[in-house]
Amino acid sequence: MGGVEWAIWANENAVASAVVTLLGGILAVAGLYDMWQIGIYAIVIGLITLLLEYPRSKRKKGKHDHERRFQYPATVIVAKGGLFTRNYFIRFVFYLVISVPCCFSLQTVLGAVSFIITSFIYLTAGVKGEEWQPIQPTQAVQGPKVIAEPTRPPPRRPNLAVVGGGDHSSSPQDSRV
């Protein structure tokens, strides 16, 4: 039985955490609750996290790299981040630190707990030696533009006229009957 690739779980959890934090921040700002400024922080952090986590990482083994729709532009941005975006230990610390302010507002506390869980999943991925690798876009292999001529003739029905001794089906007298 193969090992678990923790980075995939952490990535999915981080995207969900970003959405929950973003929605909690919108709720805090729109409702003008106490400490609504944390809602603005949550909106900004949610958007940054979505940008960072939207592109999926290349899998360690197997050829089933399922990339998200329109992930390539975000992949270019994340790939230019260098060590900050590739190393999962840094992501562990990043998510742990950004979750702290969200713990002080009721509207964003669920996102904060999700970020804390995400950070520990990234810690597990880092301990296991995983690292973020970009999925390179695949080029579709095009076939030849000119279709080659057939090497065999197409299949035909057996000629009954030759086998039966005469061609009765094409005589004009049969068509009058």
N, C-alpha and C positions, 0 to 999 in steps of 0.2 A: 504494500500500500504506500502510495507516494505521500510526501510531506505537504503540509499546507503552505501556500504562498500567502503570508500574512499581509503583504503590501496591497494585495487586491482587496482584502476585507477592509483594510484601513482606508483605502481610497474611496470605496463606496460609502463607508461610514463618515468620512470627512465631507463628502458631497452632501449627504443627508444632514450632517451637523451644520453645514454652511447655510442650507436652505432653512432649517429650523431657526437658526440664529438670525438670519435675515428677516424672516417673518416675525419673530419676536421683537426685533428692532423696529420694524415698521409699526407693529402694534403699540410699542412703547411711545414712539414719536407721535403717531396719529391720536392716541388717547391722552397725550400730555400727562402721563402718570408721573409719580415721583421719580426722580432721577432719569428723566426722559433723555438726558444727554448720553446715558449709557446705550440707549436705543440707537442714537446716531453712530456711536462706536460699533454697535453690533451690526448695523447696516454696512458700514465700511469693511469691517472684518469679514462679514459674510461674503461680500463681493470679491475681496482679495482671495479668500479661501476657495471660492468657486473658480476663479481664474487659475489658481495654483493646482487645484485638484481635478479640474475637468479632464485634462488628458490622462488617459490610462497608461500605465507602465507596460513595457514589454514583459511577457512572461519568461520565467527562467527556462522552462522546458515546455515542449509542445509547440504546435504551430497555430494555436487557437487564440491569437491576439485580437480580441474583439474591441476595436476602437470605437469611441463614441462618435456620433455624427458631428461633423464640423470641428473635430478636435485638433486638426493639424495646425491652425494658427496659434492656438494656445500651447501646443507642443513646442513650437519654435520659441515662444516666450519663456516657457519653463526650462527648456534645454539651455538657454543662455544664462540661466540663474546660477549655473555652476554647482559648487559644493552645497550651497544653501538649499537648492531645490532637489538635488539628487540624494543627499544623505538623509536617512530616516531618523538618525539620532537628533539631527537639527530640527527635523519636523516634530519630533517628540517634544522637545523643549519649546518650540514655537507654539504648538497647540496648547501646551500646559500653561504658558504665559498668557496667551490671548484669552483663555477661558476665565481668568481670575476676575476681570472687571464685570464680565457678564453674570457672575455669581451674585452680584449685589442688586439686581433688578429681577423682579418676579417674572416679567415677560421674557427675559433672556436666559433664565436659569436652566431651562431645558436644553437650550443650545450649548450652554457652558458644560453641563454634564456630558452631553454628546461629544464635545471637544475633548474632555478629559478622557473619556473612553477611547476616542480616536488616538489620542497621544500615547496611551498605553499599548494599543495595537501596533502603532508605529515603533514603539520601543521593542516590542517582540520581534517585529520585522528586522529592525536593526541588529538585534542580538543574533538572529538567524543568518545575518550576512546578506540580506537583500538590499538592493539599491535601485533607484529609479532609472530606467532606460527608456529612451523615446522609441515609439513604434514608428518605423519608417514607412512612408506611404508606398504601397505596392503599385508597380506599373503593370497595367494589363498587357499581356502578351497578345499582339495582334497576329493573326494568321496571314497567309499570303493574300495579296490583293487580287491575283489572277487565279482562277480556279483551274486546276490541272485537268487535262482531258482524261476521260475514263480509259482504263486499261482493258476492261472487259466490255463486251456488248451487253446491253440491257436484256433481262429475261423476256422471252416471248412465249406466247401460247403455242402449243404444238400445231402444226399445219395439218388439219384433218383431210384436206384434199389430197395430199401426198399419201397419207396413211390409208385413207378409205378408197382410193382408186379413182376418185373423180370429185369435182367440186360442184356439189348439188346446191349448196346454199347461195351461190351467186348467180344461178341461172335465172333469166327473166321469166321463165314459165312458173317457177315456184312463187314468185311474188304476186301472181294473179290469183292464186287459189284462195 
